Amino acid sequence: MAEKKTSNSEYNYLILVPTILLIGLGLVVVYSASSHLAEHRMGDSYYYLKRQAFFCVLGVSLMILARYIPCTLYSRLVYPLLLISFCLLVMLLIPGVGYKVSGACRWLRWKGFSFQPSELAKFSLAVFMAYSMAKKGVNIKTFSRGLLPHLMVAGAFMLFILLQPDLGTVLILGCWILLVLFVGGVRFLQLFSVVALSAPVVLWLVWQADYRLKRWLVFLNPWEDPNGIGFQIIHSFLAFGSGGIFGAGLGNSKQKLFYLPEPHTDFVLPIAGEELGLLGVTAIIVLFGILIISGIKVALKARDLYSSYLALGLTCMIGLQVMVNMGVVMGLLPTKGLPLPLISSGGSSLIINLLSIGILLNISSRT
């Protein structure tokens, strides 16, 4: 028993410590990246810091609560969660209800606070996939009971996210669904067929929207339009490059001075790279690596299939978002507006990710 307790405590620390360090680092970097922008827009250089601190307190409170709530509770709430998430996505399409930014209607806004329903949808799908796959057992290998029902439920959510429009989140969700199903035992040939049939549709969606096509062209050669659509990624490169090994020091970023658009949200990592250097970015990558590897180990050691699938799904969701954000800001992937979990400014993502980590801590304590 003593051995088991030590193991559980170790995993709890390997999840909790990186999380707290990333949140703290996020507060520092968000303030540094946003202070000039907040002063210019809001007349208060602490505006975005105060918002982020509020969401941190709320998110950590949820994380602590989730740590002590049995994860079996979510399996009982799986269908109400799916229904609420789906209704919120539908509400975005009702004129006057959804809040539109840069042509995309992805937020619900109330009294100055915005909420992104797609973040709750990711969490709800993670709970549903874990519950459904564990319930099906060996039947997961059959097309009619394994692949088809999961694709139908996930496809309905992805369709309404696509209508916002948000193709990037749809692609991330699609990759995540296929990964979780593969681990769950769905046959590789079935999953490959889904990818083969989906690829032409994705290519058509990119081709028929000018802004998506331009993002792909800029990804291939950002220097072709340095003052236009390539402006953001080029200044991301400049931020990383000017940081060197040790960085320019906290608060000394030049790219945050209205060169790099929205430096406190999707492109917060280049500002960290400029101010903290290669060593700072490496530390962030290592912390995420410890968190994700620990989450996978918790999934492998979970006491039942449902807990295992839930831990794996939540860990993979955080890990995919980290990889995509870092890939985008380093020019390895086409530009996609996706926050860096636990670090970027934004309440919806931070709260859902901390709730997910709280569930991982609960599952870890029960291994």
Buried (B, 14 or more C-beta within 10 A) or exposed (E): EEEEEEBBEEBBEBBBBBBBBBBEBBBBBBBBBBBBBBEEEEEEBBBBBEBBBEBBEBBBEBBEEBBEEEBBEBBEEBEEBBEBBBEBBEEBEEEEEBBEEEEBBBBBEEEEEBBBBBBBBBBBBBBBBBBBBBBBEEEBBBEEBBBEEBBEBBBEBBEBBBBBBBBBBBBBBBBBBBBBBEBBBBBEEBBEEBEEEEEEEBEEBBEEEEEBEBBEBBBEEBEEBEEEBBBBBBBBBBBBEBBEEEBBEBEEBEBBEEBBEBBBBBBBBBBBBBBBBBEBBEBBEEBBEBBBBBBBBBBEBBEEBBBBBBBBBBBBBBBBBBBBBBBBBBBEBBBBBBBBBBBBBBBBBBBBBBBBBBBBBBBBBBB
